[in-house]
Amino acid sequence: MIKITQFNDKFISERANKCVQLIYKDSKMKKINTILAAFGALLMLSVTSANSLEFKAGVSANGMAAYANAKETLKGTVSSTQGGGRESNEEAVLATSFASAFFEVSSEEAMGLGIGISYAPEVVDLEKETRTIQDTSGQGSAINDTGDQIIDGKIQDLASIYLTMPVGDTGAYVKAGYIQATLITSENLATGSKYEDIDLEGMQIAGGYEASLGDMAFWRAEGSYQMWDDISVSGSESNLGATDTSKNKITAEIGSVTGTLSVGMKF
């Protein structure tokens, strides 16, 4: 525990408001800005907290299961003469494990309420998929593309900002926060199109149990549910120039659950 001298209420209120503004000013902030804002908030809390603070830092082993329902619409018109606008739907389940690190600060004067950040540089390398498409228009490749669609990618830079609250003195706690990650796309498409990297964003809720390992160490077990925002991304190439500006498009709904075991130090 670190004892901090109490500041006057007006000064605390002003600094707390600035802290909130730093975190929530832009809900679409990039990952680096998110992490810097969180560190700034933690530093401000360390100065403005009314009484004692507790800091925690540690590492985690995570196991994640994710579900996705994706639809791809290939470039082209939807008219029967041109056979474009071909759609394919796919459901997929993903299981992966990854490591992450976290840092938290909490205040006894706020009933144990804490704020924390976590970061995982690498989450999963997606399985490469090859799918063959054929021109069904009867007019050759001038209208629709034919060939192999090779799709690959990975998810990295998973970052989270969250609030924690203990459930009495039981060791149990609840947690809620904002999450974001980057889907790095790597594809070789017969359509000639390219997809940009995708920023994944969402919210998570979690619950867990924490216990001490001696005077300064601790362990915790946690289960969480991630509610990712729907994604939509368009390819780089249109179909027929000025006569048809349609592009490849992918939309997806994603959800995931994660189990986490952590160890850390408190000071």
N, C-alpha and C positions, 0 to 999 in steps of 0.2 A: 504493500500500500504506500501511496505517496500523498502526503498531506499538503493541500494547497490553501493558501490564505484566501479568505472570502473577499470578493470584490463587491462594490456597490451594485444594487439591483439594476439600475439604469444601464450601467456599462455592460453588465452580463446580458441584458435583453438585447441591446444593440448588436453585440458580437454574435449572439445566437442567431439573430435574424440574418446577419451576413453569412453565417455558416449555412443556413438553410438555402439561401439564395444561390450560393456557390454550387450546391449539389443539384438543385432542381431548376436552375435557370433555363437549361436547354435539354429537353428529354431525349434529343437525338445526338447528344454529344459523342465525340469519338472516344475510343478507349483510353487514350493517354490523358485526355482532359478529365475523364471520369475518375481515373486513379489519382491525378493531381488534386482534383477537388476534394476527394475523400481524405487524402493526406492533410490538406489544408483544414478540413473540418476537424480532424482528430487533433491537430496542433492547437486549434482555437479552443477546443474543449479542454485540453490540458492546461490552458491558461485561465479559462473562465469558469471552470467547475466550482461549485460552491464549497465543497469540502474534499473528501478523499476520492481518489481515482484508482482504478486497477487496470493495468495494461496486460494484454495477453498476446502471445505470438506463437505460431506453431505450423506444423505441416500436416497434410491430410492425404489419405488414400481413398479414392472415390471409385465407385462402381455405378455406371449409368446405363439405363435402358431407355431408348427413345422410340417414338412412333411417328411416322410421317405419312401423309396422304398427299401425293403430288400429281399434278396434271401438267402435261406438256402439250402446247399447241404449236405445230409447225407452221412456218410462214406460208402464205398462199391464201387465195380467196376461198370462200365456202361454196362457190357455185359448183354444180355437178359437172360442168364441162371442163373445169380446170382441176377439180379434185383436191384443192388446197384446204387449208384449215384443218389438217389431220390432227386428231387428238389422241393422246394415250394417257391412261390413268394407272398409277401404281401405288400400292401400299407397301411400306417397308418397316421392319423392326431392326433396331441397331442396339448392340450391347458393347460396351467399352469400359476400360478402366484407365485412370489417369491420376497424376499427383498434382497437388496444389498447395499454396501457402496462404496464411491469413494473419491479420493483425487487428486487434480490437482494443477499445477502451470503454470502460463502463464507470458509472458513478453510483455509490451507495446512497447519495442524497436524492437520486432520481429512481429509487426502488430497484437499483441494479440495472436500469436501462443502459444499453450499450450500443455503440456504432462500430461497424467493422468493414473491412475489405478483404476479398480473397482473389487470387489470380492463379490461373493454370495456363502455361504457355502452349501446351499441346494437349488436345483432347482425343482426336481420333483421325486416322487416315481412312477415308471411305473406300469401300470396295469398288474396283474398276468395273464398269459395265459396258458391254458392247451390244448395240441393237442395230439391226439392219432395216432400213426403210426403202420402200420401192415407190416409183412413180405410178400411180393408179389413174392418171388422167388420160393416158393414151396419146399424149402430145410430146413425150420426151422430156428431157431435163430442162428445156426452156421454160417449163412451167413449174415442175416440182423436182426436187433433188432425189437422187437414188444413191445408196451406199451405206457404209457403216457409221453409226454414231457412237463414238468412244467417249465415255463420260467418266471423269475422275475428280477427286478433290479431297480436302481435309478441313477439319474444324480446329481452330486454334484461338489463342488469346481470349479465353473465357474469364471474364471479370465480373465481380459482384460487389455491390454496396448494400449493406443490410443493417437492420436494427434487431437487437436481441433483448429478451425480457425473461428473467428467471420466474419459475412457477413456485413461489414460496421458498422454503429452504430444503426442498426435496432433491435438488440437483437437476431437475427437469427444466427445460427452457423452450421458448418458442422464438421463431425468427421469421422475418419477412424482408424482402429487398428487391432491388433491380438487378437484372443480369444482362450481359451482352457478350457476343462472341463473333468471330469472323469465319464465314465459309469461303475458303479459297477454292476457286473452280479451276479445273484443268481439263480441257476437252479438245477432241479432234472430231469435228462434226462434218458430215457429208453436205450439210446445208451451207457450209462456209461461214456460219455464224459463230460468234463468241459471246460468252456470258461474263459479266463483271463479277468480281468478288461481292459477296452478300454480307451485310451487317445484320446479325441476328440479335433481337432485343426481346425482352420479356420481363416477367415477374416470377418470384419464387416464394413459397411458404415452406416452413420446415419446423420440425420439433426434434428434441434430442435429450440426452442425459449426459451430465458431466460430473466427474469425481476427481478427487485429488490423488496425486502420486507423490507423497511426501509433502514438504512445506511449500515448494515453488512450482512443481510440475503438476500436470493434469492430463486426463484423457477424456475423450467424449465420443459418443456414438450418435449419429444423426440420420434422419430420413427427410427427404425434401421432394417437392413437386415443382417442376418448372413449367410455366405457361408462356410459351413463346408466341410472339406476334406472327400473324400470317405473313408469308413472304411472297413477293411477286417481282420477277426480273425478266427483262426482254433482251433478246439477242442483238447483235451489232449490225446484222445485214437485213435489209428489206428484200422483198421477193422480186418484184419486177420494176424497181425504180419508180418513175413517176406514175406508172399505171397501177401499181399496187404497192403500198408502203407498209404492208403487214410484216411483222417480224416474229421469229420464234419467241415463245413466251412460256415461262414456267411459274406456276403458283403452287403453294404448299401450305399445309397445316401441320404443325409440329408440337408434340408434347413429350415430356421426359420425366423420369423419376430417378433419384440418386440416393445411394446409401454411402455414408461417409464415416470413417474412423480417423480420429485425430489425436495427436499428442502435442503438448506445448508447454510453455513456461509462463508464469504469471509474476508480475513484479509491481 
